[in-house]
Amino acid sequence: MINNPPIDELAAKVGSKYALCVVASKRARQIIDHAQNQGLTDLPGKVKPLSAAAEEIEEGKVTVSRY
């Protein structure tokens, strides 16, 4: 469960809690795939992929584009 950054703040950045779920899960999968391609079994610092994705959303590194 993500406590920091707060879910409501992240949802406001991407539009809704549903969009947050989709964006965060897709980014977490990308992070996992990238780590596996480098031969890693865990992320550096034992950071969870979903937490890393949430931090990237908060920092504005991941954005949502609408079609």
C-alpha positions as CSV (number, residue, x, y, z in Angstrom):
1,M,0.0,0.0,0.0
2,I,1.3,3.4,-0.9
3,N,1.2,5.9,2.0
4,N,3.8,8.4,0.9
5,P,3.1,10.2,-1.4
6,P,-0.6,10.3,-0.5
7,I,-2.8,8.5,-3.0
8,D,-5.2,11.5,-3.3
9,E,-2.4,13.8,-4.4
10,L,-1.2,11.3,-7.0
11,A,-4.7,10.8,-8.3
12,A,-5.1,14.5,-8.7
13,K,-1.9,14.6,-10.9
14,V,-3.2,11.9,-13.3
15,G,-6.9,12.6,-13.2
16,S,-8.5,9.9,-11.1
17,K,-7.7,6.9,-8.9
18,Y,-8.5,4.6,-11.8
19,A,-6.0,6.4,-14.0
20,L,-3.4,6.3,-11.2
21,C,-3.8,2.6,-10.9
22,V,-3.3,2.0,-14.6
23,V,-0.4,4.4,-14.9
24,A,1.4,3.2,-11.8
25,S,1.0,-0.4,-12.6
26,K,2.3,0.1,-16.2
27,R,5.3,2.0,-14.9
28,A,6.0,-0.6,-12.2
29,R,6.0,-3.3,-14.9
30,Q,8.5,-1.3,-17.0
31,I,10.7,-0.9,-14.0
32,I,10.6,-4.6,-13.3
33,D,11.3,-5.5,-16.9
34,H,14.2,-3.1,-17.1
35,A,15.8,-4.6,-13.9
36,Q,15.3,-8.1,-15.2
37,N,17.0,-7.1,-18.5
38,Q,20.0,-6.0,-16.5
39,G,20.1,-9.3,-14.7
40,L,18.9,-8.0,-11.4
41,T,16.5,-9.9,-9.2
42,D,15.7,-6.9,-6.9
43,L,15.8,-3.2,-7.5
44,P,18.7,-1.3,-5.9
45,G,18.0,-0.4,-2.3
46,K,15.2,-3.0,-2.1
47,V,12.8,-0.4,-3.4
48,K,9.4,-1.9,-4.5
49,P,8.6,-1.2,-8.1
50,L,5.2,0.3,-7.3
51,S,6.7,2.7,-4.8
52,A,9.3,3.7,-7.3
53,A,6.5,4.4,-9.9
54,A,4.5,6.4,-7.3
55,E,7.6,8.6,-6.6
56,E,8.2,9.1,-10.3
57,I,4.5,10.2,-10.7
58,E,4.9,12.6,-7.8
59,E,8.1,14.1,-9.2
60,G,6.5,14.6,-12.6
61,K,8.8,12.2,-14.3
62,V,5.7,10.1,-15.5
63,T,2.9,11.9,-17.1
64,V,-0.4,10.9,-18.6
65,S,-1.3,11.9,-22.1
66,R,-4.8,11.7,-23.3
67,Y,-5.7,10.7,-26.8
